Amino acid sequence: MANTPSRSGPTPVSGKEQETRTGTDRVLALFRYVAQAHEPVAMKAIIDNLELPKPTAHRLVSSLEEKGYLVRSIDRRGVIVGPELRMLALDVMRSSLSDIATHSILERISAELGETCNIGILSGSEVVYVDRVESVASPLRLQFGVGSRVPLHCTAIGKLLTSELSDKARRQLLGNATLPMPTPRTITDPEAMDEELRSIRERGYAIDDEEYILGVFCAAVPIVQQGQTVAALAVQAPKVRLNQETLEHSLPKLRRAAEEIGQAIEAGRTGKDVSNGAGSSDEDERRNDGKAPFDGA
């Protein structure tokens, strides 16, 4: 009787499967390369840096252009991130920031502060709210649900995230954006905005002092993952309750919540359990409150 072939070991990969895997790797590498460039990428740079055959690179870029994942720059000499890829990235970020663990932290900080709190990310020249918890005790009801878009130049989240960009990316973003003036306190002068963003980078948080809606004060802190700011956490309230003076008491709690959200995002990405590190006892909060510096607004 003939011996039965052994079925142990890895399943052989067919030529078609191997080709598909290689194609997928190339697409993902191209997405990452173009997205991280923050400027138009020339075809030669794609060929050289991704080590792609010239015909393959042209075919791949053309296919992704047709589907809207990449678009040509104004001078047609390079490619940039297209609308479909932006929407995909936005959907991924929304998913990461609206899971159960992250939302529970947002609910808790909203209850602690007694005010509305939200999480936002940059999308083009606007801020998109990816999660939000309205304060049940507040008479203030602003109709900004998840998915709402607000200007970047006159909101705490928008200014904070803009301040984190490189000088070149920041100039390009503000140069291409329209800067409406919804209130008399809105900053629209380029020099004044540069000074504001510089101050935000130094102190690590941003405020919106009636710059978007009269009578409303907001403060935002960064949500960091692996050393990179990926979003911002903000508190929003009537100015009679939240302002530059009362912010001193809210800011340390807001920062701790943002740190926990960053840890929750990382845990979701790696599958690690950080439940023991998330949250803090009342005693920890009192101890940390005494140490947390407040450098003014």
N, C-alpha and C positions, 0 to 999 in steps of 0.2 A: 504494500500500500504506500502510495506516495505521501511524503510528509506534508502536513498542512502548513502553509506559510504562516509565519508569526505575524500577529497584528499589533505587536508592541511597537513603541516608538512614535514619532510624530507623523501625522498624516501628510503624504506628499502634496505639495502645492502645484497645481496645474500651471501651465504657461500663461493661460488667460488670467488666473487669479493673481499670479505674480505681476503681470502687466498692470492689472487694476490697482494692486497695492502700490506699485511704483508711481502710477498716475496720481493716486490720492496723496501720496507723500509730496509729490511735486506741487500739487495745488495748494496744500497746506503750507509748504515752505514759501511759495510765492505770496500767499495771503499775508503771512507773517512779515516777510521782507518788505512788501509795499506798505503795510500798516505801520511798521516801525520807522519808516523813512521820514514821515511827516513832510514830504515834498515829492514832486513828480520823479519817478524812477525811469531812467532810460532803458531801452531794450538791451543795450550792450551791458549795462550793469546787471540786469537780470541774468543774462547769459553767463557772465563771468562769475558773479557771486553765487549763483545757484548751480553752476557747472552743468548747464543744460545745452544740448545740441541746438544750434541756431534754428533749424526748422521746427523742432519741438517747442522751443520758447515762443516763437511767433504763433504757432498753432494754439498753444495753451492760452496765451494772452488774448488772441482773437476770440476764442471760445468764451472766455470769461467776460470779455467786453460785450459780446452778444447777449449774455445773460444778465448784464448789469452789475456784475461783481467788481469790475474794474472799468474805469473810464479814462479817456485821453485827457491830458492837461490842455490848457488853453492854447499853448503853442504847438500842441500835437507831438512834442518831442519825448514825452514820457507818459506813464500811467499813474493814476492815483486810485484810492479806494472809491468804489462806486456805491450807489444807493442800496443795492441789494446786500452788499457786504456790511454796510453800516447798519442796516436793519437786522441782519443776522447777529452782529455783535451786540446790538441793543437788546435783542430778545434773550441772548445768553446772559447778559448782565442783569436783566430784569428777573430771569429765573434764579440766578445766584442770590439776588438781594431780596427776594420775596418768599424764600422758603420758610418753613415753620420756625426754625431756630432763629433766623434773623428777624422775622416779624415779631416774635415774642420779646426780643430785646427792645425793639422799637416800641411795642406796647408798654413795656415796663418803664422806659425812660419818659414816655409821654405821661404816664401816671405819676411818676416821681416829680416831674416838673409841673404837672397840672396844666400842660400846654400842648398844642399840636406839634408833632414832630414828623419829619419826612426825610427820605433818602433820595438823592438825585445824582444824575450823571450828565456829562456833556454829550450832546448829539448835534454835531455841526456847530452852529452859532447859538444854540439854545440849551437850556437845561430841561431834562425830562425827569419827572418824578416817577421812580420805580416802586416806591412803597410809601405809605402815609398812614398815620394814625391821628384822627381828630380828637381833641380833648372834649370829653363829654360835659365837662364843667364850664367850658368857655362859651360865652355868648357869641364869640367871633366865629362865623361860618364862611370860609372862603371856598369857592367851588373849584378846588384844584385836586381832582382825583388822580389815581395812578394813570400814567400816560400823558398827563397834562404837560404842556411846554411853556416855559417862561423865559424871558430874556436873560442872557448871561451877565450883562454889564451892570444890572441894577438889582441883583438878587445875591444873597449871601452865598448860596451854593455856587452860583455862576462865577462870582468873583474869586472864590476860594479855588475852584478847579482851574480857572484861567491862570491864576497866579502860579500854579504848579507846572505850567507848560514851559518849554524852552523859550528863550527870547524870540527865536525865529518863528516858532509855531504860534506864540502869543501875538506877535505883530501881524502875522498872516491872518489869524482868526479875527482879531479886532479890526483889521483893515478891510476885511470882506464883509463884516457884520454891519447891519444898520443899528444905530444907537438911538432909539426913541427916548423921549423924556416924559415918562408917565407922571412924574411929580416934580415940583421945583427943586427937590433935593437930589435928583438923579445926576450922577456924574457922566458927562458926555465929552468933556475936554480931554484930549489924548494925554497931555502932560499930567493932568490931575489923576487920570486913571492909572497911569504908570506909577505915580507916587502911592496911590491906594494899593495897588497890587504888590508893590515892594513892601509896604507896611504889613500886608497880610502874610507874605512869605516869612517875615521876621517874627511875627507874633504867633503864627500857626493857626489862626482862625479868622473868619470874616464876619462882618455885620452888614445888614441892610437896615439903615436908620431912616425909615419912611422913604426909601428911594424907589420903591416899586408901588407901594400903596400907602397913602397918608394914614397915619395912626397905627401902623403896623411895624414892629421891630423884629428882626430875625438875626440869628447867629448860626454859623456853620463851622464844623470841624471836619478834618479829613478822615476818611475810612481807608486804611492802609493795608495792603496785602503784599507780602514779600518785598517790603521797602518801597512800593509804588502806591501812590494815591489812586484808587480805582473809583471812588465815589465820595459823597459828602453827606454828613448827617446834620440836620438843621432843626432848630426849635423856632417856633413862630408864635407871636402873641401880640396883643394890644400894647402899645408903648407905655401905657399907664402901669402895666404890670412887669413888662420886660423892657429894659433899657440899659444904657451903659453902666449905670450904677448897680442895678440888680443882677446884671449878667455875671458878676463875680461869684454869686452863689450857684448859678446854673452851669457855668462853664466846666468845672471839674467833672461833674456827673455826665455832661454831654460827651466829654472826651473819653471817659471810661466806657460809655456805651458804644462809642465809635470803635474803640479798641476791641471790644467784645464782638462786634459785628465783623470786623476784619478777621478775627480768630474763627468765627463761625463760617465765613466764606472759605477760609483755608481748610477748615475741617471738612467741609463739603467737597472740596477739590481733592483732598488726599484720603478721605475716608477715616480720618483720625477722630477719636472721641476726646473733645476738649471740655466736656461737661463739668469736670472738676475745676477747670480754670475759669469757666464763664460765670459771670456774676460775682458779687462780693457781699460779704456780710455787712451789717450796719456798723460794726466796729471797724472793719476795713475801710469803709467809706469815711467814717469820722477821722481815722488816722490819715488817710490819703488827702482828705479835704484840707487838713492842716498843713500838708506839705505842698499841695498844688499851688504854684504861683499864679497870680493874675497880673497881667502886665498892661491892663487898661485897654480901651477900645479906640 
